[in-house]
Amino acid sequence: MDSKDLQDYLDALNSAMESIDLARKLMPDPGLDHAIDRLRFLLLQGVRMLPSEA
């Protein structure tokens, strides 16, 4: 995956996380909590794959 694709992937994950977080605030649900945890994990993994800007 090139840097542009990775950035697009991370942006999509972040957007999904924001939407799910809003849904959790409207109606708490353990499944949504799990989804947020999983998205957070995927975001952290993806960020580690980004090239460092030194």
C-alpha positions as CSV (number, residue, x, y, z in Angstrom):
1,M,0.0,0.0,0.0
2,D,1.5,3.3,-1.0
3,S,1.4,6.4,1.3
4,K,-1.6,8.0,-0.4
5,D,-3.6,4.8,-0.1
6,L,-2.6,4.4,3.5
7,Q,-3.6,8.0,4.3
8,D,-7.0,7.5,2.6
9,Y,-7.4,4.3,4.7
10,L,-6.6,6.1,7.9
11,D,-8.9,9.0,7.0
12,A,-11.8,6.5,6.4
13,L,-11.1,4.7,9.7
14,N,-11.1,8.1,11.5
15,S,-14.4,9.1,9.8
16,A,-16.0,5.8,10.8
17,M,-14.7,6.2,14.4
18,E,-16.2,9.7,14.6
19,S,-19.6,8.4,13.3
20,I,-19.7,5.5,15.7
21,D,-18.7,7.7,18.6
22,L,-21.6,10.0,17.9
23,A,-23.9,7.0,17.7
24,R,-22.6,5.8,21.1
25,K,-23.4,9.2,22.6
26,L,-27.0,8.9,21.3
27,M,-27.5,5.3,22.4
28,P,-24.8,3.5,24.4
29,D,-24.1,0.0,23.2
30,P,-21.3,-2.5,24.1
31,G,-21.0,-3.4,20.4
32,L,-20.3,0.2,19.5
33,D,-17.7,0.3,22.3
34,H,-16.0,-2.8,20.7
35,A,-16.1,-1.1,17.3
36,I,-14.4,2.0,18.6
37,D,-11.7,-0.1,20.3
38,R,-11.1,-2.0,17.1
39,L,-10.9,1.1,15.0
40,R,-8.5,2.7,17.5
41,F,-6.3,-0.3,17.2
42,L,-6.4,-0.3,13.4
43,L,-5.6,3.5,13.4
44,L,-2.6,3.0,15.6
45,Q,-1.3,0.1,13.5
46,G,-1.7,2.3,10.3
47,V,0.0,5.3,11.8
48,R,3.0,3.2,12.6
49,M,3.2,2.3,8.9
50,L,3.4,5.9,7.8
51,P,6.8,7.1,6.7
52,S,8.4,9.3,9.3
53,E,9.0,13.0,8.3
54,A,12.5,13.6,9.6
